[in-house]
């Protein structure tokens, strides 16, 4: 995908076959090229931080994981992000 090309152009390190680079470089690149910014994040059991970035019009999205070293790796990217309402148990 185009995001993979952008990260490659930013001189990424390779980690387990994923495109990786310093978090600030990845975030700057995604914002500049796609207008994507973080909209959600969570702490993974392995200590990494999982982030979802989307463009303002939600036409593109990227999922990153950032490890304690500060290196972020691209997990997935695509188009046409849709936020869905959270379903919270049985509301009877």
C-alpha positions in Angstrom: 0.0 0.0 0.0 1.0 3.6 -0.3 1.7 3.9 3.4 4.2 1.1 3.1 6.0 3.0 0.4 6.0 6.2 2.6 7.5 4.3 5.5 10.1 2.7 3.2 11.1 6.1 2.0 11.6 7.2 5.6 14.5 4.8 5.9 12.8 2.3 8.2 14.4 -0.5 10.2 13.0 -4.0 9.6 11.6 -5.8 12.6 10.1 -9.3 12.1 9.2 -8.4 8.5 7.3 -5.3 9.4 8.0 -1.7 8.3 9.3 0.2 11.3 10.8 3.5 12.3 11.0 5.9 15.2 7.5 6.8 16.3 7.9 10.6 15.7 9.1 9.9 12.1 6.2 7.6 11.4 3.6 10.0 12.9 5.0 13.0 11.0 5.0 11.1 7.7 1.5 9.8 8.1 0.2 13.3 9.0 2.0 15.0 6.2 1.2 12.5 3.4 -2.3 11.4 4.5 -3.5 13.8 7.2 -3.7 10.9 9.6 -3.5 11.5 13.3 -4.0 9.1 16.3 -7.7 8.6 17.3 -7.5 5.5 19.5 -4.8 3.7 21.5 -4.4 0.9 23.9 -1.8 -1.0 25.9 -1.0 -4.5 24.7 0.0 -7.3 27.0 3.5 -7.3 25.6 4.0 -3.6 26.7 3.5 -2.2 23.3 1.1 0.6 22.5 -1.4 -0.1 19.7 -2.6 3.0 17.9 -5.2 3.7 15.2 -4.7 6.7 13.0 -7.3 8.1 10.6 -7.5 11.0 8.3 -10.0 13.7 9.2 -12.5 12.5 6.6 -11.7 8.9 7.6 -10.8 8.0 4.0 -7.5 6.4 5.1 -6.4 4.6 8.3 -3.3 3.0 9.7 -2.7 0.7 12.7 0.7 0.9 14.4 2.3 -0.8 17.4 5.0 1.1 19.3 7.3 -0.7 21.6 9.1 0.7 24.7 12.1 1.4 22.5 10.1 4.1 20.7 10.1 2.2 17.4 6.7 2.0 15.7 5.8 -0.8 13.3 3.1 -0.7 10.7 0.6 -3.5 11.3 -2.1 -2.6 8.7 -3.4 0.3 6.6 -6.3 0.9 4.3 -9.2 3.1 3.2 -12.8 3.9 4.2 -12.5 3.7 8.0 -15.9 3.5 9.7 -16.5 4.1 13.5 -19.3 1.9 14.8 -21.2 2.5 18.1 -20.0 0.3 20.9 -22.4 -2.5 21.9 -22.6 -2.7 25.7 -24.2 -5.8 27.0 -28.0 -6.4 27.0 -29.9 -3.2 27.2 -33.3 -4.5 28.2 
